[in-house]
Each structure stands twice: as structure tokens, then as C-alpha cells.
Amino acid sequence: MTDVAPEAGLRAGLEAILLVVDEPVAERTLAQVLERPVPEIAAALRALSAEYTAAGRGFDLREVAGGWRFYTRAEHAPLVERFVRDGQQARLTQAALETLAVVAYRQPVSRARVAAIRGVNSDGVMRTLVARGLVEEAGTDSESQALLYRTTSYFLERMGLRELEELPELAPFLPDDVENLEEQKQ
């Protein structure tokens, strides 16, 4: 990065790294690689993101799942889908969506607990969610020794969330006697 203004070199370095990542990269990691302070990295990332938006670029630099990554802009989604898709896009089934919601809101949670909440065996669906990278193992329950599961950073990324606390409140969508229903299923 010789013969380049320090800020321009930093921005170019960030762009080069972010072009090759397949998952969001934390500011701290970028700071270590570029040997710059985290606040300087954070400011440069925000400036790049604002610049891309102001210029109306077809891509966006976003902070999701604890890191930064390039994305195509929403208004160009139909074009990108048409280019990429060709039958390769598989949607989650209703059972998978239900199971994913249980894991997201109750994590860490065992397969048995997911099955108790849903009222049906969820082993196959859990395997599918793990295979798709949306759910991962999160240790074992100290009492039952059952495997526990949690959502992944890829889940956060796909949902457009920075952290789980950004999940919407679930209470407005539940029946008034949800605690009684859950106890009856056990």
C-alpha cells in the first residue's frame, strides 16, 4: 500500500478483504489484519457503507451477525435471483420454520424439548437445519446429557439481524394460555 493516502489504503484493504469473505467479518478481526485500531476500522466501514448508498451502487456494505459483509441491494434481488437460481433455491418447509423458531426463541434447547413444544418428532427437521447451517450443536445439558442446539451466525445473517435480541417479541403471537398448553404437551 505504498504511494496511497493512508485512508484510501485502509478503505481499499477493507474492500479487498470483504470481497473474498463468505460470512460477516468482525471489526476486531479486520483491525488485527490491517493493523489499525478498531475505532478507525469501524469509522471506515461506516463511511464506505454510506458512500455506496449515496452513489446508488448495486451492492451494499452491511453490519450483520457481529460483522461486516457485502450484499446486493434489495431492489436488484429479482435480477440476482434470475441469475443465480435456476432451481437451486429451496425454501424451508413449515415444519422447518416452526422448529427454527423454537430453537431461536428457546436456545440452547434439546431435540426432545423442541419435539415437546411442537408436539411432533423433530429429529429429521433438526438434521436439515444443521445441514443448512442455520442451527448448530451448543454443548450438552448438564442433567440429561442431551445435545443442545442454538442458531448460528448464518441464521442471524439470513434474518438480517445483528444479534438475537433483535428477534421480534413473541408474546403478541401466542395464545393467552401458552404456559398451560406447553405444560400439557410434556
DOMAR-337466 format. One record per residue (C-alpha): residue number from 1; x, y, z. Coordinates in nm, 3 decimals, always signed. Layout:
R    nr      east     north        up
R   NUM         X         Y         Z
...
This chain:
R    nr      east     north        up
R     1    +0.000    +0.000    +0.000
R     2    +0.276    +0.243    -0.088
R     3    +0.210    +0.573    -0.267
R     4    -0.150    +0.568    -0.142
R     5    -0.302    +0.802    +0.117
R     6    -0.343    +0.612    +0.447
R     7    -0.723    +0.642    +0.449
R     8    -0.752    +0.535    +0.083
R     9    -0.522    +0.241    +0.153
R    10    -0.732    +0.138    +0.452
R    11    -1.055    +0.157    +0.253
R    12    -0.904    -0.038    -0.036
R    13    -0.774    -0.301    +0.207
R    14    -1.118    -0.336    +0.366
R    15    -1.281    -0.373    +0.026
R    16    -1.028    -0.636    -0.084
R    17    -1.085    -0.846    +0.228
R    18    -1.463    -0.810    +0.226
R    19    -1.483    -0.918    -0.138
R    20    -1.349    -1.264    -0.054
R    21    -1.536    -1.345    +0.268
R    22    -1.833    -1.578    +0.275
R    23    -1.958    -1.472    +0.617
R    24    -1.956    -1.141    +0.806
R    25    -1.617    -1.036    +0.947
R    26    -1.590    -0.867    +1.288
R    27    -1.436    -0.520    +1.315
R    28    -1.181    -0.658    +1.560
R    29    -1.064    -0.919    +1.306
R    30    -1.032    -0.657    +1.034
R    31    -0.840    -0.432    +1.274
R    32    -0.594    -0.712    +1.351
R    33    -0.537    -0.799    +0.986
R    34    -0.497    -0.437    +0.877
R    35    -0.303    -0.344    +1.192
R    36    -0.526    -0.047    +1.269
R    37    -0.731    +0.049    +1.578
R    38    -1.088    -0.087    +1.593
R    39    -1.249    +0.262    +1.603
R    40    -1.064    +0.356    +1.283
R    41    -1.187    +0.036    +1.115
R    42    -1.544    +0.098    +1.235
R    43    -1.542    +0.454    +1.102
R    44    -1.401    +0.345    +0.765
R    45    -1.663    +0.069    +0.729
R    46    -1.946    +0.309    +0.805
R    47    -1.802    +0.564    +0.561
R    48    -1.775    +0.301    +0.286
R    49    -2.132    +0.186    +0.350
R    50    -2.261    +0.545    +0.331
R    51    -2.058    +0.608    +0.015
R    52    -2.203    +0.302    -0.160
R    53    -2.556    +0.406    -0.064
R    54    -2.506    +0.767    -0.176
R    55    -2.362    +0.651    -0.509
R    56    -2.659    +0.418    -0.567
R    57    -2.435    +0.115    -0.615
R    58    -2.588    -0.227    -0.682
R    59    -2.428    -0.358    -0.364
R    60    -2.433    -0.258    -0.001
R    61    -2.192    -0.300    +0.290
R    62    -2.390    -0.408    +0.597
R    63    -2.323    -0.496    +0.957
R    64    -2.499    -0.822    +1.045
R    65    -2.434    -1.118    +1.277
R    66    -2.149    -0.940    +1.455
R    67    -1.955    -0.848    +1.141
R    68    -1.949    -0.676    +0.803
R    69    -2.015    -0.816    +0.457
R    70    -2.113    -0.706    +0.105
R    71    -2.470    -0.775    -0.010
R    72    -2.662    -0.694    -0.324
R    73    -2.923    -0.425    -0.281
R    74    -3.282    -0.538    -0.232
R    75    -3.405    -0.358    -0.544
R    76    -3.174    -0.578    -0.753
R    77    -3.287    -0.905    -0.592
R    78    -3.502    -1.014    -0.890
R    79    -3.205    -0.980    -1.126
R    80    -2.970    -1.166    -0.892
R    81    -3.228    -1.440    -0.829
R    82    -3.280    -1.488    -1.200
R    83    -2.903    -1.516    -1.250
R    84    -2.835    -1.749    -0.956
R    85    -3.149    -1.951    -0.910
R    86    -3.217    -2.198    -1.191
R    87    -3.395    -2.431    -0.949
R    88    -3.128    -2.417    -0.681
R    89    -3.327    -2.216    -0.429
R    90    -3.504    -2.443    -0.183
R    91    -3.738    -2.294    +0.072
R    92    -3.778    -2.424    +0.425
R    93    -4.087    -2.633    +0.496
R    94    -4.344    -2.523    +0.752
R    95    -4.205    -2.786    +0.993
R    96    -3.853    -2.648    +0.947
R    97    -3.971    -2.291    +1.006
R    98    -4.155    -2.395    +1.324
R    99    -3.852    -2.587    +1.450
R   100    -3.619    -2.298    +1.369
R   101    -3.847    -2.060    +1.560
R   102    -3.844    -2.287    +1.866
R   103    -3.463    -2.306    +1.858
R   104    -3.428    -1.930    +1.805
R   105    -3.652    -1.837    +2.096
R   106    -3.562    -2.118    +2.340
R   107    -3.191    -2.174    +2.277
R   108    -2.998    -2.358    +2.385
R   109    -3.256    -2.633    +2.350
R   110    -3.255    -3.012    +2.311
R   111    -3.429    -3.205    +2.033
R   112    -3.660    -3.357    +2.293
R   113    -3.763    -3.010    +2.413
R   114    -3.826    -2.897    +2.055
R   115    -4.039    -3.206    +1.996
R   116    -4.232    -3.143    +2.321
R   117    -4.306    -2.784    +2.222
R   118    -4.405    -2.873    +1.864
R   119    -4.590    -3.189    +1.964
R   120    -4.415    -3.399    +1.695
R   121    -4.077    -3.563    +1.645
R   122    -3.837    -3.304    +1.501
R   123    -3.519    -3.510    +1.458
R   124    -3.523    -3.508    +1.077
R   125    -3.602    -3.138    +1.062
R   126    -3.320    -3.062    +1.309
R   127    -3.076    -3.257    +1.090
R   128    -3.188    -3.049    +0.790
R   129    -3.142    -2.722    +0.980
R   130    -2.794    -2.831    +1.093
R   131    -2.704    -2.934    +0.736
R   132    -2.816    -2.593    +0.607
R   133    -2.601    -2.419    +0.866
R   134    -2.891    -2.246    +1.044
R   135    -2.859    -2.447    +1.368
R   136    -2.554    -2.594    +1.544
R   137    -2.470    -2.802    +1.849
R   138    -2.423    -2.596    +2.164
R   139    -2.295    -2.848    +2.420
R   140    -2.489    -3.087    +2.640
R   141    -2.749    -3.046    +2.912
R   142    -2.585    -3.100    +3.250
R   143    -2.879    -3.303    +3.385
R   144    -2.996    -3.513    +3.090
R   145    -2.672    -3.514    +2.886
R   146    -2.887    -3.437    +2.579
R   147    -2.727    -3.240    +2.297
R   148    -2.831    -2.876    +2.295
R   149    -2.880    -2.668    +1.983
R   150    -2.865    -2.297    +1.903
R   151    -2.894    -2.080    +1.595
R   152    -2.579    -1.985    +1.404
R   153    -2.434    -1.657    +1.284
R   154    -2.555    -1.765    +0.937
R   155    -2.911    -1.767    +1.080
R   156    -2.859    -1.409    +1.202
R   157    -2.718    -1.312    +0.866
R   158    -3.009    -1.463    +0.672
R   159    -3.256    -1.292    +0.906
R   160    -3.073    -0.959    +0.873
R   161    -3.009    -0.939    +1.248
R   162    -2.701    -0.828    +1.438
R   163    -2.793    -1.027    +1.748
R   164    -3.070    -1.247    +1.885
R   165    -3.209    -0.964    +2.096
R   166    -3.337    -0.814    +1.770
R   167    -3.583    -1.101    +1.723
R   168    -3.939    -0.968    +1.748
R   169    -4.135    -1.018    +2.067
R   170    -4.315    -1.349    +2.053
R   171    -4.585    -1.277    +2.312
R   172    -4.828    -1.094    +2.079
R   173    -4.848    -1.405    +1.858
R   174    -4.912    -1.659    +2.134
R   175    -5.245    -1.765    +2.286
R   176    -5.318    -1.627    +2.633
R   177    -5.276    -1.968    +2.798
R   178    -4.947    -2.067    +2.628
R   179    -4.787    -2.182    +2.956
R   180    -5.077    -2.421    +3.019
R   181    -5.054    -2.557    +2.663
R   182    -4.683    -2.618    +2.698
R   183    -4.727    -2.799    +3.031
R   184    -4.998    -3.023    +2.879
R   185    -4.763    -3.135    +2.598
R   186    -4.496    -3.256    +2.844
